Amino acid sequence: MKQLTLFILFIFASGTVFGQEISKSTTQTITQSGIGLGSVIAVVTSWDRNRSILLALIHGILGWLYVIYFAFTRSE
């Protein structure tokens, strides 16, 4: 009986949590305030090459510019 009660409570709670709609403006705000893919790739490649937090931060700000530079100047 206790398991059935917990199961019913879980069903109602999950419907409340996952059943809410997010407005389009909320979705746009969330995606616009995040960091971009170019910045992430730039930070990872910069850290792999230089092992410097300062350079990784600068390259993260430059984003895709550093990714293109890295692609042309990497050694095999």
C-alpha positions in Angstrom: 0.0 0.0 0.0 2.8 2.4 0.9 4.6 1.7 -2.5 1.4 2.4 -4.4 0.9 5.7 -2.6 4.5 6.7 -3.3 4.1 5.8 -7.0 0.9 7.9 -7.3 2.6 10.8 -5.6 5.6 10.4 -8.0 3.3 10.5 -11.0 1.5 13.6 -9.9 4.8 15.4 -9.0 6.5 14.5 -12.3 3.4 15.7 -14.2 3.7 19.1 -12.4 7.5 19.4 -12.9 7.8 18.1 -16.5 4.4 19.3 -17.7 5.1 23.0 -17.5 5.7 24.9 -20.7 8.6 27.2 -21.1 7.8 30.3 -23.1 9.8 31.2 -26.2 11.3 34.3 -24.5 12.7 32.2 -21.7 14.3 29.8 -24.1 15.9 32.6 -26.1 17.2 34.2 -22.8 18.8 30.9 -21.7 20.5 30.3 -25.1 21.7 33.8 -25.5 23.3 34.1 -22.1 25.4 31.0 -22.4 28.9 30.6 -23.8 29.3 29.5 -27.5 30.7 26.4 -29.0 33.6 28.3 -30.5 34.6 29.6 -27.0 34.6 26.1 -25.6 36.6 24.6 -28.4 39.1 27.5 -28.1 39.6 27.1 -24.4 40.1 23.4 -24.7 42.6 23.6 -27.6 44.4 26.4 -25.9 44.7 24.6 -22.6 45.9 21.4 -24.5 48.6 23.4 -26.3 49.7 26.0 -23.7 48.7 24.8 -20.3 48.0 28.4 -19.3 44.8 29.7 -17.7 45.5 33.3 -18.9 45.9 32.2 -22.5 42.9 29.9 -22.3 40.8 32.9 -21.1 42.0 35.2 -23.9 41.5 32.5 -26.5 38.0 31.8 -25.1 37.1 35.4 -25.7 38.4 35.3 -29.2 36.4 32.1 -29.8 36.3 31.0 -33.5 39.2 33.2 -34.5 41.5 31.1 -32.3 39.9 27.8 -33.4 40.7 28.7 -37.1 44.2 29.8 -36.2 44.7 26.6 -34.3 43.5 24.5 -37.2 46.1 26.1 -39.5 49.0 26.1 -37.2 48.7 22.7 -35.4 51.5 20.2 -35.9 50.8 16.6 -36.8 
